[in-house]
């Protein structure tokens, strides 16, 4: 009888050990899989953000050029200055939009799949969330510029611009006072756009240093 109890106890112990090992192996495998997946997400985020930074840096150069052009156009509108018609062509350059299309595929996948929990480092998780929240401020500023171009500059080109005069070497803009006010509005919007673009570049640098 004693041998049977000992045998039964041994069998139970073997089962318990087997189950414990299975759980341990399963947990180890899950943790390893999560680690690999996390590393892949981080690599993808780094690529996305590096591409965003490159786009923002190129935009910043263009935006600064447009600000200079806007200042020049504002200074000559309503005044008789040398090479005025040539310098007024800056209006068309200012009207040409500079866009920002963030590569947020990896972040969207992290959020939508619930895999953001893999970022178990609190600082890392909050830095990622803040960075992509800040993108909204950038997009809002870019949208503001788009609205000014569409609702004001675009309509001015339709109703207050005589393109035939350009062929004669004359200014095509009929109402320079109105255009000057529009250019001042565009100039202010460009300045906001410049600031948020600079902040975006700083945010990219900050999160890339954390991801490393």
Helices and strands as residue ranges (DSSP letters): H 2-76, H 84-87, H 90-95, H 105-113, G 115-118, H 122-148, I 149-153, H 154-159, H 163-167, H 176-211
